[in-house]
């Protein structure tokens, strides 16, 4: 069972335009679609579409359109009623897949609601193989919420703790990577373990990896464009994050593929160009593909292979549609071993 946690879920509306976005002008949409969304929700949707067991944990009233959408699509979930509607995000897609996203901030959750949501996640995660902590945090949440949740999950585990993946950005991502829990001798832990708030898997995109590396001083400063153009540089930045105590880094590089770095190696995966329709949810689908392969006992490079196959398939689908595994083409993916530093 893979549990996903989405603190700031959304109803994702995708508006397809017939041509490039024209600021200040009136344009007629080709089509409009909507899906229950948020990064963790998207991962659960992709896993369920491929026949895997997944449970989405999120806030929201039972009648909220986001939860109604999950129910209609057959995605299992547990939720915490919060007395406010969840947010709506809008994505404008142009021919060729160029996407402009407008994301609302989400409802404000007080400290009691945050604690209740954390307890719901811990209770729902007993016996899980993975817990995915994904997306932005709603207003009022502390930046280190994911690190705190990670520690709570590990300390509450009966027997083997679930592996934990984090896919976020900005301050929550930085806090998850920089988190250390003092050990009994007063030193700081530097590896994902029972006392650590660091994840077993981190899934940044190129922009997030560049920000993370620059903010933490892990590697020489580089822009997202530079990391996408130079996978070796992306691997070096990811390797520095791994040396800080994170178990592995799966960095998606848009149309350039993705790199995976673990303590044992680094790999680049590329897929032949696809006719991009919408990039919404492509990174979430990539994470789902990785977890799908990992759950089947695949080697790290083959987990990366399925991640890129899932991401490419998602980019070729409209709106925030996620692919099932039979819609992916892992045999088309090329794997190249890289140096870690």
C-alpha positions as semicolon CSV with decimal commas, in nm:
position;residue;x (nm);y (nm);z (nm)
1;X;0,000;0,000;0,000
2;X;0,126;0,346;-0,092
3;X;-0,014;0,636;0,108
4;X;-0,013;0,985;-0,038
5;X;-0,054;1,300;0,169
6;X;-0,175;1,622;0,009
7;X;-0,206;1,905;0,259
8;X;-0,323;2,153;-0,004
9;X;-0,539;1,962;-0,257
10;X;-0,727;2,134;-0,534
11;X;-0,986;2,106;-0,805
12;X;-0,770;2,137;-1,115
13;X;-0,939;2,301;-1,414
14;X;-0,752;2,286;-1,743
15;X;-0,843;2,526;-2,024
16;X;-0,705;2,430;-2,366
17;X;-0,640;2,727;-2,595
18;X;-0,639;2,711;-2,977
19;X;-0,317;2,911;-2,998
20;X;-0,063;3,098;-2,785
21;X;-0,192;3,282;-2,478
22;X;-0,265;3,643;-2,567
23;X;-0,244;3,864;-2,260
24;X;-0,522;4,121;-2,233
25;X;-0,725;3,966;-2,515
26;X;-1,041;3,755;-2,530
27;X;-0,976;3,395;-2,634
28;X;-1,217;3,106;-2,674
29;X;-1,126;2,774;-2,520
30;X;-1,105;2,458;-2,729
31;X;-1,199;2,248;-2,428
32;X;-1,224;2,262;-2,051
33;X;-1,171;1,970;-1,814
34;X;-1,133;1,925;-1,440
35;X;-0,984;1,664;-1,209
36;X;-0,928;1,627;-0,838
37;X;-0,567;1,732;-0,795
38;X;-0,271;1,825;-0,586
39;X;0,059;1,640;-0,617
40;X;-0,018;1,357;-0,377
41;X;-0,367;1,312;-0,518
42;X;-0,219;1,287;-0,868
43;X;0,026;1,020;-0,755
44;X;-0,259;0,816;-0,605
45;X;-0,465;0,858;-0,923
46;X;-0,175;0,731;-1,136
47;X;-0,108;0,435;-0,906
48;X;-0,472;0,332;-0,893
49;X;-0,496;0,364;-1,273
50;X;-0,219;0,102;-1,292
51;X;-0,388;-0,136;-1,050
52;X;-0,186;-0,057;-0,737
53;X;-0,330;-0,002;-0,392
54;X;-0,305;0,359;-0,284
55;X;-0,483;0,571;-0,026
56;X;-0,498;0,950;-0,048
57;X;-0,497;1,140;0,283
58;X;-0,612;1,502;0,261
59;X;-0,825;1,771;0,424
60;X;-1,174;1,853;0,302
61;X;-1,542;1,801;0,368
62;X;-1,696;1,483;0,232
63;X;-1,912;1,688;-0,005
64;X;-1,623;1,898;-0,140
65;X;-1,588;1,872;-0,521
66;X;-1,228;1,748;-0,482
67;X;-1,339;1,452;-0,269
68;X;-1,643;1,393;-0,487
69;X;-1,409;1,367;-0,786
70;X;-1,191;1,111;-0,610
71;X;-1,498;0,907;-0,523
72;X;-1,620;0,914;-0,883
73;X;-1,280;0,806;-1,015
74;X;-1,246;0,520;-0,768
75;X;-0,948;0,654;-0,574
76;X;-0,967;0,552;-0,205
77;X;-0,920;0,837;0,042
78;X;-0,958;0,947;0,403
79;X;-1,015;1,311;0,483
80;X;-1,030;1,559;0,768
81;X;-1,329;1,799;0,748
82;X;-1,203;2,155;0,786
83;X;-1,517;2,367;0,743
84;X;-1,384;2,549;0,435
85;X;-1,388;2,467;0,064
86;X;-1,068;2,347;-0,096
87;X;-0,897;2,560;-0,359
88;X;-0,937;2,563;-0,736
89;X;-0,633;2,582;-0,964
90;X;-0,647;2,678;-1,331
91;X;-0,405;2,567;-1,603
92;X;-0,402;2,729;-1,947
93;X;-0,248;2,499;-2,208
94;X;-0,130;2,609;-2,551
95;X;-0,066;2,388;-2,853
96;X;0,268;2,219;-2,801
97;X;0,213;2,174;-2,430
98;X;0,315;2,519;-2,301
99;X;0,126;2,553;-1,974
100;X;0,046;2,855;-1,757
101;X;-0,077;2,769;-1,408
102;X;-0,270;2,991;-1,167
103;X;-0,281;2,834;-0,821
104;X;-0,493;2,959;-0,533
105;X;-0,332;2,966;-0,186
106;X;-0,574;2,724;-0,022
107;X;-0,771;2,739;0,305
108;X;-0,614;2,838;0,635
109;X;-0,580;2,549;0,882
110;X;-0,518;2,628;1,248
111;X;-0,275;2,444;1,474
112;X;-0,539;2,198;1,598
113;X;-0,640;2,109;1,243
114;X;-0,275;2,064;1,144
115;X;-0,222;1,825;1,435
116;X;-0,541;1,634;1,355
117;X;-0,435;1,600;0,992
118;X;-0,094;1,470;1,099
119;X;-0,254;1,215;1,332
120;X;-0,487;1,100;1,053
121;X;-0,187;1,044;0,827
122;X;0,008;0,851;1,091
123;X;-0,289;0,628;1,168
124;X;-0,357;0,566;0,799
125;X;0,007;0,482;0,724
126;X;0,055;0,181;0,950
127;X;0,185;-0,106;0,742
128;X;0,236;0,108;0,430
129;X;0,540;0,051;0,208
130;X;0,568;0,419;0,108
131;X;0,428;0,750;0,225
132;X;0,441;1,031;-0,030
133;X;0,436;1,386;0,113
134;X;0,362;1,607;-0,182
135;X;0,274;1,957;-0,289
136;X;0,262;2,300;-0,133
137;X;0,153;2,365;0,224
138;X;-0,161;2,570;0,298
139;X;-0,134;2,912;0,464
140;X;-0,034;2,892;0,830
141;X;0,163;2,567;0,808
142;X;0,523;2,576;0,935
143;X;0,785;2,526;0,666
144;X;0,923;2,220;0,845
145;X;0,588;2,040;0,851
146;X;0,705;1,762;0,618
147;X;1,017;1,705;0,829
148;X;0,802;1,687;1,143
149;X;0,562;1,444;0,976
150;X;0,854;1,228;0,865
151;X;0,985;1,201;1,220
152;X;0,638;1,126;1,352
153;X;0,585;0,851;1,096
154;X;0,914;0,687;1,180
155;X;0,874;0,708;1,556
156;X;0,516;0,576;1,540
157;X;0,594;0,281;1,314
158;X;0,527;-0,067;1,452
159;X;0,817;-0,266;1,318
160;X;0,937;-0,139;0,981
161;X;0,869;0,227;0,907
162;X;0,743;0,317;0,561
163;X;0,981;0,469;0,316
164;X;0,908;0,838;0,269
165;X;0,914;1,043;-0,050
166;X;0,889;1,423;-0,060
167;X;0,786;1,624;-0,366
168;X;0,754;1,991;-0,280
169;X;0,921;2,324;-0,344
170;X;1,050;2,636;-0,175
171;X;1,080;2,645;0,204
172;X;0,909;2,308;0,272
173;X;1,151;2,133;0,034
174;X;1,454;2,307;0,185
175;X;1,339;2,223;0,538
176;X;1,291;1,857;0,449
177;X;1,648;1,835;0,323
178;X;1,812;2,039;0,600
179;X;1,625;1,862;0,880
180;X;1,843;1,689;1,140
181;X;1,738;1,529;1,464
182;X;1,996;1,530;1,747
183;X;2,111;1,180;1,837
184;X;2,161;1,053;2,193
185;X;2,522;1,171;2,195
186;X;2,420;1,523;2,093
187;X;2,540;1,502;1,735
188;X;2,315;1,559;1,437
189;X;2,186;1,269;1,233
190;X;2,293;1,285;0,871
191;X;2,102;0,999;0,712
192;X;1,740;0,905;0,673
193;X;1,651;0,686;0,970
194;X;1,432;0,651;1,274
195;X;1,541;0,985;1,420
196;X;1,567;1,182;1,098
197;X;1,327;1,411;0,920
198;X;1,501;1,357;0,587
199;X;1,322;1,161;0,315
200;X;1,422;0,833;0,155
201;X;1,340;0,984;-0,184
202;X;1,329;1,344;-0,302
203;X;1,159;1,435;-0,633
204;X;1,251;1,789;-0,743
205;X;1,225;1,930;-1,092
206;X;1,515;2,122;-1,242
207;X;1,404;2,456;-1,097
208;X;1,357;2,310;-0,749
209;X;1,691;2,128;-0,762
210;X;1,867;2,450;-0,865
211;X;1,703;2,645;-0,581
212;X;1,779;2,373;-0,330
213;X;2,143;2,339;-0,431
214;X;2,197;2,716;-0,424
215;X;2,020;2,776;-0,092
216;X;2,197;2,492;0,088
217;X;2,534;2,548;-0,076
218;X;2,537;2,188;-0,196
219;X;2,680;2,267;-0,538
220;X;2,794;2,549;-0,764
221;X;2,501;2,775;-0,849
222;X;2,318;2,679;-1,167
223;X;1,990;2,774;-1,328
224;X;1,713;2,530;-1,411
225;X;1,793;2,572;-1,782
226;X;2,158;2,487;-1,716
227;X;2,067;2,173;-1,523
228;X;1,827;2,059;-1,795
229;X;2,093;2,119;-2,059
230;X;2,365;1,943;-1,859
231;X;2,242;1,622;-1,689
232;X;2,589;1,570;-1,540
233;X;2,552;1,898;-1,353
234;X;2,206;1,794;-1,237
235;X;2,347;1,463;-1,117
236;X;2,626;1,643;-0,930
237;X;2,376;1,869;-0,753
238;X;2,157;1,569;-0,668
239;X;2,459;1,376;-0,542
240;X;2,538;1,656;-0,301
241;X;2,184;1,633;-0,165
242;X;2,224;1,257;-0,123
243;X;2,550;1,309;0,067
244;X;2,359;1,532;0,309
245;X;2,153;1,231;0,419
246;X;1,866;1,203;0,172
247;X;1,828;0,845;0,049
248;X;1,790;0,917;-0,324
249;X;1,705;1,204;-0,559
250;X;1,483;1,163;-0,865
251;X;1,520;1,492;-1,055
252;X;1,287;1,542;-1,350
253;X;1,430;1,757;-1,629
254;X;1,125;1,818;-1,846
255;X;1,166;1,702;-2,204
256;X;1,531;1,620;-2,128
257;X;1,429;1,320;-1,915
258;X;1,535;1,266;-1,556
259;X;1,831;1,172;-1,341
260;X;1,835;0,939;-1,043
261;X;2,113;0,955;-0,786
262;X;2,155;0,714;-0,495
263;X;2,448;0,633;-0,269
264;X;2,545;0,362;-0,518
265;X;2,515;0,531;-0,855
266;X;2,371;0,792;-1,089
267;X;2,174;0,748;-1,411
268;X;2,015;0,957;-1,683
269;X;1,697;0,844;-1,859
270;X;1,569;0,998;-2,180
271;X;1,257;0,930;-2,387
272;X;1,207;1,006;-2,757
273;X;1,016;1,331;-2,810
274;X;0,640;1,309;-2,765
275;X;0,368;1,541;-2,892
276;X;0,315;1,733;-2,569
277;X;-0,044;1,825;-2,494
278;X;-0,026;1,925;-2,127
279;X;0,258;1,906;-1,875
280;X;0,021;1,927;-1,574
281;X;0,086;1,628;-1,350
282;X;0,376;1,490;-1,555
283;X;0,616;1,506;-1,260
284;X;0,359;1,344;-1,032
285;X;0,313;1,065;-1,285
286;X;0,691;1,021;-1,301
287;X;0,700;0,969;-0,925
288;X;0,414;0,719;-0,951
289;X;0,603;0,529;-1,221
290;X;0,913;0,513;-1,003
291;X;0,714;0,380;-0,706
292;X;0,532;0,129;-0,925
293;X;0,861;-0,020;-1,048
294;X;1,023;-0,004;-0,705
295;X;0,732;-0,198;-0,556
296;X;0,792;-0,470;-0,815
297;X;1,154;-0,505;-0,703
298;X;1,309;-0,330;-1,003
299;X;1,668;-0,208;-0,992
300;X;1,717;0,168;-0,946
301;X;1,790;0,230;-1,314
302;X;1,473;0,048;-1,413
303;X;1,271;0,246;-1,158
304;X;1,405;0,556;-1,334
305;X;1,311;0,404;-1,669
306;X;0,947;0,363;-1,564
307;X;0,943;0,710;-1,409
308;X;1,042;0,873;-1,738
309;X;0,801;0,653;-1,933
310;X;0,518;0,762;-1,705
311;X;0,614;1,129;-1,727
312;X;0,632;1,121;-2,106
313;X;0,294;0,949;-2,129
314;X;0,137;1,208;-1,899
315;X;0,269;1,497;-2,112
316;X;0,098;1,346;-2,417
317;X;-0,244;1,337;-2,247
318;X;-0,488;1,630;-2,209
319;X;-0,537;1,831;-1,892
320;X;-0,423;1,662;-1,574
321;X;-0,501;1,313;-1,704
322;X;-0,262;1,052;-1,560
323;X;-0,152;0,745;-1,757
324;X;-0,195;0,380;-1,666
325;X;0,112;0,161;-1,700
326;X;-0,016;0,007;-2,026
327;X;-0,009;0,355;-2,182
328;X;0,363;0,398;-2,112
329;X;0,660;0,292;-2,326
330;X;0,950;0,202;-2,094
331;X;1,125;0,011;-2,375
332;X;1,168;0,343;-2,556
333;X;1,364;0,492;-2,265
334;X;1,744;0,508;-2,289
335;X;1,945;0,474;-1,966
336;X;2,295;0,619;-1,934
337;X;2,519;0,579;-1,629
338;X;2,661;0,907;-1,497
339;X;2,930;1,012;-1,256
340;X;2,792;1,121;-0,921
341;X;3,040;1,405;-0,874
